[in-house]
Amino acid sequence: ANTEQAAKGKRTILLTGSGLTLDEGEKIAAKLNEMQDALHFTAAENVERSADAVRALSDAEGVVLVEKVNRSALRKVYSQMERLNRSDAKVLGYFVF
């Protein structure tokens, strides 16, 4: 099934982070989608660096920040949070791995 069909009727949650690669985010989203059926997780690069991420943000009902130990700098996380706040994005939480 393609992404649009899989997401039909489900709330879409965007995974993004300052130190997260798109590949890493897509793998995490796929695992989360396998584990449950109520939500549809998608992934995008940092919203400060990617126009595609900003477009994905507009399609999502919420955002979860995914940060990496020893890769995500705190100032970049704060900067990304400011960008999300300016976009009126609903930040649901974060996790660090």
C-alpha positions in Angstrom: 0.0 0.0 0.0 1.3 3.5 -0.7 1.7 6.1 2.0 -1.5 8.0 1.1 -3.6 4.8 1.3 -2.0 3.7 4.5 -2.7 7.1 6.1 -6.3 7.4 5.0 -8.5 8.0 8.0 -5.6 8.2 10.5 -4.0 11.1 12.3 -0.7 11.8 10.8 2.3 12.4 13.1 5.5 13.8 11.7 8.9 12.7 13.1 11.7 15.2 12.6 14.8 16.3 14.4 17.9 18.4 14.2 20.3 15.4 14.1 18.0 12.9 12.4 18.6 11.8 8.9 15.6 11.1 6.6 16.6 7.4 6.3 16.7 7.1 10.1 13.3 8.8 10.5 11.7 6.7 7.9 12.9 3.5 9.6 11.5 4.7 12.9 8.2 5.7 11.3 7.9 2.3 9.6 8.4 0.5 13.0 5.9 2.7 14.7 3.4 2.1 12.0 3.9 -1.7 12.3 3.3 -1.5 16.0 -0.1 0.2 16.0 -3.0 1.1 13.7 -4.5 4.3 15.3 -1.9 6.8 13.9 0.2 7.2 10.8 3.8 8.2 11.3 5.8 10.0 8.6 9.3 11.4 8.7 11.1 14.5 7.4 14.4 16.1 7.7 15.0 19.2 9.9 12.3 21.8 9.2 14.9 24.5 9.2 16.8 22.9 6.3 14.2 21.3 4.1 11.3 22.7 2.1 9.9 19.1 1.9 9.9 19.0 5.7 7.9 22.2 5.9 5.4 20.8 3.4 5.1 17.6 5.5 4.6 19.7 8.6 1.5 21.3 7.1 0.0 17.9 6.4 0.7 16.6 10.0 -1.6 16.9 13.0 1.3 16.8 15.4 5.1 16.6 15.5 7.4 14.4 17.6 11.1 15.5 17.7 13.5 12.6 17.4 17.1 13.5 18.5 20.3 11.5 18.6 22.7 11.3 21.5 26.0 12.9 20.5 24.6 14.3 17.2 21.8 16.7 18.2 23.1 20.0 19.6 20.9 21.6 22.1 21.0 25.0 20.4 19.8 23.3 17.2 17.0 21.7 19.0 15.9 25.0 20.5 16.2 26.6 17.0 14.0 23.9 15.5 11.5 24.3 18.3 11.3 28.1 17.6 10.7 27.3 13.9 7.9 24.8 14.8 6.3 27.4 17.1 6.3 30.0 14.4 4.5 27.4 12.2 1.9 26.8 14.9 2.8 23.1 14.8 1.6 21.0 17.7 4.7 19.5 19.3 3.5 16.3 21.1 6.9 15.4 22.6 10.3 14.1 21.8 12.6 11.1 22.3 16.3 10.7 22.2 18.1 7.6 21.0 
